[in-house]
Amino acid sequence: MMNLMKNETRRDWQKSIRDRIQTWNRWLRPGLGVKRWVGIILLGATFLAIGFALFILDIYRKSPDVWWLPLISFASLKSLPRLVRVLVFGVIGLGTLLWGIIGLNRSLLTPYLRPGYSIVDTLEKHRLRKTGPKIVAIGGGNGLATLLRGLKEYSHNIYAVVTVADDGGSSGRLRETMGVLPPGDIRNCLAALSDNEDLLTQLFQYRFANGGSGLDGHSFGNLFLSSLAEITGSFEEAIAESGRVLAVSGRVYPATLENVRLGADIKSADSKRVIRVEGESKIPKTPGEIQRVWLMPDSPSAFPRSIRAILSADLIVIGPGSLYTSILPNLLVKDISAAIRASQALKIYVCNVATQAGETENFSCGDHAQVIDDHVGSDLFDIVLANNATLAVSKKNFQWVKADTELSTQYLIHLADLIDEEHPWRHSSQKLAQTLIALLQERTGPLTL
């Protein structure tokens, strides 16, 4: 028993040593931006040491009888060969210097470290995301926010292009009363991209309860964005300033700055007539089958920064989200769809996990792709990413979106487990982001610092 305990102790000690060596090696990895500063500190310490040594040598020559000089002679290991002395003092000096640097950094960075993460972990993650791929995500609603929440773990170079056709709820009321673009989807994206997931982001997402006041149903973030637009004089500047407040890792751009509305032709439930509906919020509530949607005005100008982001992207992700009311309003801006086609990026359409009442009942993955083709033309994306996992769901009128086998004749299809196990009708942020980055790496190679 004693031998067994000794062996376990020895293995634990050996593992601890290996872990420490691996941690030290990680500090020397290219791209962290650490070695250059350590080199500068070493250079400064070397000059300081030379100056101190010359000072001691000068005293020794001028006053050889000073009582503490023998102590210095003994401490300098004068009895050892010169090369051995150089190595001993070099190792001691370098180790002490690095120990001090790491200790100082730990003291300075402790307030900003996440629990369970070391300094080198945090530094590696920051450098990786800072030099990560340029990703443009196009859509709106909860689907886009879910996607962004996962992607921000891989890159800080994220650009969300968001629909501004919303006219319901708090966004619609602010749009009517203040004449601003609907801030709801933009607010969700800013919160999803924020590095501050604590009180400030919760405040931005806070919605006033019904209490008989004029604030009923309004989100604090919507009011903040609308007020900031009045102060700064432009909605795009309000978005930028809000991003700074929330420490956002990326940029959020509207698809257009024009006051667009969404219209739809809906075949009634009895299939005898087609109803024309105006207003994004009214479309899912109108019984029947959606035939087509369009923007009013029909040719709005795209936001220039959105176009630049798309043209310079490494990866363009369309969806997930409401097909007719979140995704298509972006693609119907003709300059947006034209820029997607012109971009050299890898273009992936993320199909929804489940059908949506009022929009896509009984839709397969192929039906989703066909609707996009019918509205903006084919060959808009390179890959269709669809879910192939299922769970037992008790939600009423729930339907999985199934990937059609015949869809592979038109698009490359990639199937993966993408569902959130707690809410199976939604995508998992982590699974979705991990799959998208893996698809990008197949084309470009692994991400490096």
C-alpha positions in Angstrom: 0.0 0.0 0.0 2.8 2.4 0.9 4.5 1.7 -2.4 1.3 2.3 -4.3 0.9 5.7 -2.6 4.5 6.6 -3.3 4.0 5.7 -7.0 0.8 7.8 -7.2 2.6 10.7 -5.6 5.5 10.3 -8.0 3.1 10.3 -11.0 1.3 13.3 -9.7 4.6 15.1 -9.2 5.7 14.2 -12.7 2.4 15.3 -14.2 2.7 18.6 -12.4 6.2 19.1 -13.8 5.0 18.3 -17.3 2.1 20.7 -17.0 4.4 23.4 -15.9 6.8 22.8 -18.8 3.9 22.8 -21.3 2.6 26.1 -19.8 6.1 27.7 -20.1 6.3 26.4 -23.7 3.0 28.1 -24.5 4.4 31.5 -23.5 7.0 31.0 -26.3 4.5 30.2 -29.1 4.6 32.6 -32.1 1.9 35.2 -32.3 1.3 35.9 -28.6 3.2 39.1 -28.8 5.1 38.2 -25.6 8.7 37.3 -26.7 9.4 40.7 -28.2 8.7 42.5 -24.9 10.6 40.0 -22.9 13.5 40.6 -25.3 13.3 44.3 -24.7 13.2 43.8 -20.9 16.1 41.5 -21.1 18.1 44.0 -23.1 17.3 46.7 -20.6 18.2 44.4 -17.7 21.5 43.5 -19.4 22.5 47.2 -19.8 21.5 47.8 -16.1 23.6 44.8 -15.0 26.6 45.9 -17.1 26.4 49.4 -15.5 26.2 47.9 -12.0 29.1 45.6 -12.7 31.2 48.5 -13.9 30.3 50.5 -10.8 31.4 47.6 -8.5 34.6 47.1 -10.6 35.4 50.8 -10.2 35.0 50.6 -6.4 37.1 47.5 -6.3 39.9 49.2 -8.2 39.8 52.5 -6.2 39.1 51.0 -2.8 40.3 47.4 -2.7 40.0 47.3 1.1 36.3 47.8 1.4 35.0 45.1 3.8 32.1 43.9 1.6 34.1 43.2 -1.5 35.1 39.6 -0.4 31.4 38.9 0.0 30.8 40.0 -3.6 33.8 37.9 -4.7 32.3 34.8 -3.0 28.8 35.5 -4.4 30.2 35.8 -7.9 31.3 32.1 -7.8 34.9 33.1 -8.6 36.1 29.6 -7.9 34.1 28.2 -10.9 35.2 28.3 -14.6 33.9 31.5 -16.3 31.6 29.7 -18.7 29.9 27.8 -15.9 29.4 31.1 -14.0 27.9 32.7 -17.1 25.4 29.8 -17.5 24.5 29.8 -13.8 23.9 33.5 -13.6 22.1 33.5 -17.0 19.6 30.8 -15.9 19.0 32.4 -12.5 18.6 35.9 -14.1 16.3 34.7 -16.9 14.1 32.7 -14.5 13.8 35.5 -12.0 13.0 38.0 -14.7 10.3 35.8 -16.2 8.9 35.0 -12.8 8.6 38.7 -12.0 7.0 39.5 -15.4 4.4 36.8 -15.0 3.7 37.8 -11.4 3.3 41.5 -12.5 1.0 40.5 -15.4 -1.1 38.3 -13.1 -1.5 41.2 -10.6 -2.5 43.6 -13.4 -4.8 41.2 -15.3 -6.5 39.3 -12.4 -9.6 41.6 -12.4 -10.1 40.8 -16.2 -9.5 37.1 -16.1 -12.5 34.7 -16.4 -12.7 32.1 -13.7 -10.9 28.9 -14.6 -8.7 30.6 -17.3 -5.0 31.3 -16.8 -3.2 34.3 -18.2 -1.7 32.4 -21.1 -5.2 30.9 -21.8 -6.7 34.3 -22.0 -3.9 35.8 -24.1 -4.0 32.9 -26.5 -7.8 33.2 -26.9 -7.6 37.0 -27.4 -4.8 36.7 -30.0 -6.6 33.9 -31.9 -9.9 35.9 -32.0 -8.1 39.1 -33.0 -6.5 37.5 -36.0 -9.5 35.2 -36.7 -11.3 35.0 -40.0 -13.5 37.8 -41.3 -17.1 36.5 -41.0 -20.2 38.2 -42.2 -23.5 36.9 -40.8 -26.7 37.9 -42.6 -30.2 37.7 -41.1 -32.1 38.9 -38.1 -34.1 37.8 -35.0 -33.1 35.2 -32.5 -31.4 33.0 -35.1 -28.8 35.6 -35.9 -28.1 36.4 -32.3 -27.7 32.7 -31.6 -25.1 32.4 -34.4 -23.2 35.5 -33.3 -23.0 34.2 -29.7 -21.1 31.2 -30.9 -18.9 32.8 -33.6 -17.5 35.5 -31.2 -15.5 32.7 -29.5 -13.5 32.2 -32.7 -13.0 35.7 -34.1 -13.4 39.4 -33.3 -13.7 40.1 -37.0 -17.5 39.6 -37.2 -19.9 41.7 -39.1 -23.6 41.2 -38.7 -25.8 42.5 -41.5 -29.3 43.0 -40.0 -32.7 43.5 -41.5 -34.5 46.8 -40.7 -38.0 45.8 -42.0 -39.4 45.1 -38.5 -42.5 47.0 -37.7 -43.9 45.2 -34.7 -43.6 45.5 -30.9 -41.3 48.1 -29.3 -39.3 48.5 -32.6 -42.5 49.3 -34.6 -43.7 51.8 -32.0 -40.4 53.6 -31.9 -40.3 53.6 -35.7 -43.6 55.3 -35.9 -43.2 57.8 -33.1 -39.5 58.7 -33.5 -38.9 58.0 -37.2 -35.8 55.8 -36.5 -34.9 52.5 -38.0 -36.3 49.6 -36.0 -33.7 48.9 -33.3 -34.8 45.5 -32.0 -32.7 43.1 -34.2 -29.7 45.3 -34.0 -30.1 45.4 -30.2 -30.1 41.6 -30.0 -27.0 41.4 -32.1 -25.1 43.9 -30.0 -26.0 42.0 -26.9 -25.0 38.7 -28.5 -21.6 40.0 -29.5 -20.8 41.7 -26.2 -17.9 40.5 -24.2 -19.7 41.8 -21.1 -22.4 39.2 -20.4 -23.2 40.7 -17.0 -25.3 43.5 -15.7 -24.9 46.0 -18.6 -26.0 43.5 -21.3 -28.9 42.4 -19.1 -29.9 46.0 -18.8 -29.7 46.5 -22.6 -32.1 43.6 -23.0 -34.4 44.6 -20.2 -38.0 45.0 -21.2 -40.4 47.2 -19.2 -43.4 45.3 -17.9 -47.0 46.3 -18.5 -47.8 48.8 -15.8 -50.0 51.3 -17.5 -47.1 53.6 -18.4 -45.9 54.8 -21.8 -42.9 52.4 -21.5 -45.0 49.3 -21.5 -43.4 46.6 -23.7 -40.4 48.8 -24.7 -36.9 47.4 -24.4 -34.3 49.6 -22.6 -31.9 48.9 -25.4 -34.4 50.0 -28.1 -34.9 53.3 -26.2 -31.2 53.7 -25.7 -30.4 53.2 -29.4 -33.2 55.5 -30.5 -32.2 58.2 -28.1 -28.5 57.9 -29.1 -29.6 58.2 -32.7 -31.2 61.6 -31.8 -28.1 62.7 -29.9 -25.5 61.6 -32.5 -27.6 62.6 -35.5 -27.4 59.2 -37.3 -28.5 55.7 -36.6 -25.2 54.1 -37.7 -23.3 56.3 -35.2 -25.7 55.2 -32.5 -25.0 51.6 -33.3 -21.2 52.2 -33.2 -21.4 54.0 -29.8 -23.6 51.3 -28.3 -21.0 48.7 -29.5 -18.3 50.6 -27.5 -20.5 50.7 -24.4 -21.1 47.0 -24.5 -17.5 46.0 -25.5 -18.8 44.4 -28.7 -16.5 42.0 -30.5 -17.4 42.9 -34.0 -19.7 45.3 -35.9 -23.4 45.4 -36.5 -24.6 47.0 -39.7 -28.1 47.6 -41.1 -28.8 46.2 -44.5 -30.0 49.6 -45.6 -30.6 53.0 -44.0 -33.8 53.5 -45.9 -37.2 53.2 -44.2 -38.2 50.0 -45.9 -41.4 47.9 -45.2 -42.1 44.3 -46.1 -45.0 43.2 -48.2 -46.3 39.7 -49.0 -48.8 37.9 -51.2 -50.4 35.1 -49.2 -52.7 32.5 -50.7 -55.7 32.1 -48.4 -56.4 28.9 -46.6 -59.2 28.0 -49.0 -56.8 28.6 -51.9 -59.3 30.7 -53.7 -57.7 34.1 -53.5 -54.4 35.8 -52.8 -54.3 38.4 -50.0 -51.8 41.2 -50.1 -50.3 42.1 -46.7 -48.1 45.0 -45.8 -46.0 45.0 -42.6 -43.5 42.4 -41.4 -45.4 41.8 -38.2 -48.6 41.0 -40.0 -47.2 38.4 -42.4 -46.9 35.4 -40.0 -50.3 36.2 -38.4 -52.2 36.0 -41.7 -53.5 32.5 -42.4 -52.4 30.9 -45.6 -49.3 30.1 -47.7 -46.8 32.8 -48.4 -46.3 33.2 -52.2 -43.7 35.9 -52.3 -42.4 38.9 -50.3 -40.9 42.2 -51.5 -39.6 45.4 -50.1 -41.2 48.9 -50.3 -39.5 50.8 -51.9 -38.4 47.9 -54.1 -34.8 49.0 -54.7 -33.4 50.5 -51.5 -29.7 51.4 -51.4 -27.5 49.1 -49.3 -25.5 50.5 -46.4 -22.0 50.9 -47.9 -20.2 49.4 -45.0 -22.3 46.3 -45.3 -21.2 45.9 -48.9 -17.5 46.4 -48.0 -17.7 43.8 -45.3 -19.3 41.3 -47.6 -16.8 41.8 -50.4 -13.8 41.4 -48.1 -15.2 38.4 -46.0 -13.6 35.0 -45.6 -16.9 33.4 -44.6 -20.5 34.6 -45.3 -23.3 32.9 -43.3 -26.9 33.4 -44.3 -29.3 32.4 -41.6 -30.6 30.8 -39.4 -33.8 32.7 -38.8 -37.3 33.4 -40.1 -37.1 32.7 -43.8 -39.5 35.4 -45.1 -39.2 38.0 -42.4 -35.6 37.9 -41.3 -33.4 36.5 -44.1 -35.1 37.5 -47.3 -35.5 41.2 -46.3 -31.7 41.4 -46.4 -31.3 39.5 -49.6 -34.0 41.6 -51.4 -31.7 44.6 -51.1 -30.2 44.0 -54.6 -26.8 45.4 -53.8 -26.5 42.9 -50.8 -27.3 39.8 -53.0 -25.0 41.2 -55.8 -22.1 41.6 -53.3 -22.6 38.1 -51.9 -22.3 36.7 -55.5 -19.2 38.8 -56.2 -17.4 37.9 -52.9 -14.7 35.3 -52.9 -15.8 34.1 -49.5 -17.1 30.7 -48.6 -20.9 31.1 -48.6 -23.0 28.9 -46.3 -26.8 28.9 -45.9 -27.8 27.6 -42.5 -31.2 26.0 -42.7 -33.6 26.2 -39.7 -33.8 23.2 -37.3 -37.6 23.4 -37.2 -40.5 24.8 -39.2 -42.0 28.1 -38.2 -45.7 28.7 -37.7 -47.1 31.3 -40.1 -44.1 31.0 -42.5 -42.7 27.6 -43.2 -45.1 24.9 -42.1 -44.3 21.5 -43.7 -41.1 23.0 -45.3 -38.1 20.8 -46.0 -34.6 22.1 -46.3 -35.0 22.1 -50.0 -38.1 24.2 -49.8 -36.2 26.8 -47.8 -33.4 26.9 -50.4 -35.9 27.0 -53.3 -37.7 30.0 -51.8 -34.4 32.0 -51.7 -33.7 30.9 -55.3 -37.2 32.1 -56.4 -36.7 35.5 -54.8 -33.1 36.4 -55.5 -31.8 33.8 -58.0 -29.9 30.6 -57.7 -26.2 30.0 -56.8 -26.2 32.5 -54.0 -24.4 30.1 -51.6 -21.9 27.2 -51.8 -23.0 25.0 -49.0 -26.3 24.2 -47.3 -25.8 23.4 -43.6 -28.6 21.4 -42.1 -29.3 19.5 -38.9 -29.5 15.8 -38.8 -30.1 15.2 -35.1 -33.5 14.6 -33.5 -34.9 14.5 -30.0 -38.3 13.8 -28.5 -40.1 17.2 -28.4 -43.5 17.8 -26.7 -43.9 21.2 -28.2 -47.3 21.6 -29.9 -47.3 21.6 -33.8 -43.5 21.0 -33.8 -41.9 19.8 -37.0 -38.3 19.0 -37.8 -36.9 20.5 -41.1 -35.6 17.5 -43.1 -32.8 17.6 -45.6 -34.0 16.4 -49.0 -31.8 13.9 -50.8 -32.5 15.6 -54.1 -31.1 18.9 -52.8 -27.6 17.4 -53.3 -28.0 17.7 -57.0 -28.0 21.5 -56.8 -26.0 22.3 -53.6 -23.3 20.8 -51.5 -25.0 19.6 -48.3 -23.3 19.3 -44.9 -25.3 17.5 -42.2 -24.4 17.8 -38.5 -25.9 17.7 -35.0 -26.8 21.4 -34.5 -29.6 21.4 -32.0 -29.7 22.9 -28.5 -30.6 19.9 -26.3 -32.5 22.1 -23.9 -34.5 23.8 -26.7 -34.4 21.4 -29.6 -36.3 23.8 -31.9 -33.2 26.1 -31.8 -29.6 25.9 -32.9 -26.9 25.4 -30.4 -24.5 28.4 -30.5 -21.5 26.3 -29.8 -22.3 23.4 -32.2 -23.2 25.8 -35.0 -20.1 28.0 -34.7 -17.8 25.0 -34.4 -19.3 23.4 -37.5 -19.0 26.6 -39.6 -15.4 27.1 -38.5 -14.6 23.5 -39.4 -16.1 24.0 -42.9 -14.0 27.1 -43.3 -10.9 25.3 -42.2 -11.4 22.6 -44.8 -11.0 25.4 -47.4 -8.4 27.6 -45.8 -6.5 25.4 -43.3 -6.5 25.6 -39.5 -6.7 28.9 -37.7 -3.4 30.1 -36.3 -2.2 32.8 -34.0 
